[in-house]
Amino acid sequence: MIDHTLLRPEATDADIVALVAEATALGVAAICVSPSRLPLPADAALGPRIAVAAVCGFPSGAHRPALKAAEAAAAVDAGANEIDVVIDLGLAAAGDWPAVETELSLVREAVRPPVVLKVIIESALLDTLEPGAVELACRAAEAAGADFVKTSTGFHPAGGASVDAVSRMAAAVGGRLGVKASGGIRTAADALAMVDAGATRLGCSASRAILDGLSVP
């Protein structure tokens, strides 16, 4: 269920090689990296069942829709098979959900299935806006053809994932989309709480510590 994540802007090729090695050893679902880190370095030996996710419009979401679409397509061309795109938070703050849906639809058109599209809604920020903004963001993502809704970039000062937000997102998509909890998940207890709330994928940089913290029968 884990997307083993390295999104520090100063990450080097050597860091990516180390990320890939750890991801392969842990048997995670995917690695998640910045699009500029693709293609993966030649000496990065990724396990055969591990997906490659790249972020798009990251971390602010304040990019023109056509540029997000082009960035997503370029990442897929460079080896990504999953895209995590940030919504335009200014449009969300203005309550312009049709425009949010339109920009996400453009990204979806640029990266058609089987590429997996995850939509980052910054749930902690949306909770400071209009009532029901989290649910409205989920509806826009679903209408645009997304496969997942995702809580957070992990970079916004409003905060990362919360159990409450994950629960509401899971209720909003009703099993039709996956729910990815990301941002501030550092322990096994954190991870299990998110899964219990309805998360079907977890974005983590502390993947080894989380997995080491699980009790194995």
N, C-alpha and C positions, 0 to 999 in steps of 0.2 A: 504493500500500500504506500510505500514511501518514495517520494521524489527526492533523491539525495542532491542537495542544492549547494551551488557555489556561485553567488552573484556579486561578490565584492568587485568593484570596478578595477581594482589593482591586481586581480587574479592573473597569473601568468600561465604559459603553456605547461610549465612544470606542476603548477597547482592543479591544472585540469587532469594531467596524467595521474596525479595522486588521487584525485576525486574518483576517476574512473576505476582505478585499482581498488579503492575502498568500496565503491558501489558494487563491483563485481564480486568481491569477497563477501559482502553482506547480502547479496541477492535481492537488491531493491527493485522497485518497479521501473524507475527511470532516474536519469540524472537531469538536472535543470541548470542551464548555464546561460550566460549572455550570448546574444547572436554573434558578437564579434569573436567569440571563442570557437566558432565553427568555421570550417570542418574541424573535427577533433584532431589533435596532434597525431602524427603517424605512429608514434609509440604508445598511444593510448589503446589498450586492449580491452574493449568493453564486452561484457558477457553477452551472449547471443539473444537473450530474452529481455534485455534491459533497453527501454526506450530512451530516446534523446529528446528532451524538451528544451525549448528556447523561449526566453521572454520577448515581449513585443510591446513597444510604447512604454517602456519601463524606465524608471519607476513612476513617473508623474502621470502618464496617460495623456499629457497635453501635447499630442502630436496630431497632425492632420490625418484624417482617415486614410487618404491615399498612401501616405507614407507608412502608416501602420500595416496596410495591406501589402505594400512592397517589401517592408521589412520581414513580415511573416513569410512571404513567398521566397525571399532570399534565404531565410533560415532553413526552410524546407529543402531548397536546392542544395544547401550546404550540409545536409544530413539530419536535420531535425524531423521527427515524426509526431511531435506534440508542440503546440504553441500556447503560451500563457500570456494573454493580452490584457493590458490595463484599460479600463473604460476611461472616457473623457470625464474627469471628475468635475470639471466646470459645468458641463452639460447636466451632470447629475445634481449638482448644487442648485442649478436653475430649474430643476424639475423637468427638463426637456428629454423625457424618456424615449419619444420617437426618434430623436436625433441619436441617442445612444444606440438604439436598435439599428439604425441605419449604418452607423460606423462599424458596428460589429458584423453586420451583414456583409459589408465590403471586405472585411478580413476573412470571413467564412468563404466568400466567393474566391478569394485568392488562394486559400488552402482548403481544398475540398476533402471530404472523407476519402481514405481512412485516416488522414491526419486528424489528430485529436485536438480540439479547440477548447481551452480553458479560459474563462473570463474572470479577471480579477476585479472585484467590485469595491475594495477597501471598506469592508463592513464597519470598522470602527469609526471611520469618517462619516459614512452614511447614517450612522446612528445619531449623529449630531445635526442632521438635516431634517427633512420632513418626516412625519410618522410614516412607517411602512416603506421607507426608501430602500431598505435591503430587499424587501420582497419585490418592489418595482424593478430594481436592478436585475434580479433573478428572472423576472418575466421578460425583460428586454433581451437578456442573454439567450433564453430559451427560444424566443421568437426569431432570433437571428441565426439559430441553428447550432448553438454551442453544445458541447458534450459535457462540460463541467462548469460550475460556478466555483469561484475560489475566493477566500476571505480577503487576503491581504498580500501586499508586496513584501512586507516586513521592513519597509523603509519609511513609511509614513509616520509622522509624529503622533497621529491619533491612536496608533497602536496596532496590534496584530490580531490574531484569531482569538475568539472567545467562544466558550461553550454555548452561550445564548445565541450568538450569531449563527453558529453552525447549525444549531437546532432549528432556527427559523428558516435558514436557507434550505435545509433538508425538507422542511414542511412545504416550502414554496415550490420546490421542483418535484416533489412527490415521487421520487424514484425515477423520473424520466431523464434526469441528468445526474451526473456524479457531483459530489461536493468535496472540494479540496480545502482543508484547513492548513493555513500557512502563516507563519509569523509568531515567534516566541514559543514554539513547541520544543522544549529542551529535555524533558524527562519522559520516562515511560508512563508515569501517571498523567502527564499532560496529554500524551498521545492517546492513551486509552480513554480519557475523558472526551476527546474530540470524536473518537470512533463511536463511543456510546451515544453521543449527541447526533450522529448521522453522517460523519465524515467517511468518505469512501477512498480518499487519497489524502496523504499528509505531505506537506512540503517542509523538509527539515535539513538543517546543516549539521545538527548533532545526532545524526542517524545512529552512529555506533553506540553512543551513550544511551540512547533510547532503547535500542535493541538489547544492549547489555543489561538494562534495567528490568527487562521482562523476565518473569520467573518461568522456567521451562519445566513441565511435568517430568 
